[in-house]
């Protein structure tokens, strides 16, 4: 049976602009090059108007 490890990356969202402070695509590509698979994307916590303040990327890979 496989055992997994996880890594979490938080990307802040601009309060005024609503834009991500880092390109999530580049983060995913960087992690994929190191053997990680994107498991989940979670917007956390919501601000007034429903805007996320942080985008949480959760990566998974089999433990060696």
C-alpha positions in Angstrom: 0.0 0.0 0.0 1.3 3.5 -0.9 1.9 6.2 1.7 1.5 9.8 0.6 3.0 13.1 1.6 1.5 16.5 1.0 2.7 20.0 0.6 0.7 23.2 0.8 1.3 26.5 -1.0 -0.6 29.6 -0.1 -0.9 32.3 -2.8 -2.2 35.6 -1.5 -4.9 37.5 -3.4 -4.6 41.3 -3.7 -7.2 42.9 -1.4 -8.0 45.7 -3.9 -7.2 44.1 -7.3 -8.4 40.6 -6.5 -5.4 39.3 -8.5 -3.1 36.5 -7.3 0.3 37.6 -6.0 2.0 34.7 -7.9 1.0 32.8 -11.1 -0.6 29.5 -9.9 0.3 27.9 -13.2 4.0 28.4 -12.6 3.7 27.0 -9.1 2.0 23.9 -10.4 4.6 23.4 -13.2 7.4 23.8 -10.6 5.9 21.2 -8.3 5.1 18.8 -11.2 8.8 18.9 -12.2 9.7 17.7 -8.7 7.2 14.8 -8.9 4.2 16.4 -7.1 0.6 16.1 -8.4 -1.9 18.8 -7.8 -4.5 17.4 -5.4 -6.8 20.3 -4.6 -7.3 24.0 -4.9 -9.0 25.7 -2.0 -10.0 29.4 -1.8 -9.6 30.5 1.9 -11.0 32.5 3.8 -13.6 34.5 2.0 -13.7 38.2 2.4 -16.7 40.5 2.1 -18.3 40.0 -1.3 -17.1 36.4 -1.5 -13.6 37.2 -2.6 -10.9 34.7 -1.4 -7.9 36.2 0.5 -5.6 33.2 -0.2 -5.6 30.5 -2.8 -4.3 27.2 -1.1 -2.8 24.7 -3.5 -2.4 21.2 -2.1 0.1 18.8 -3.7 0.5 15.1 -3.3 3.1 12.5 -4.1 4.0 9.0 -3.0 6.5 8.8 -0.2 9.7 7.1 -1.2 
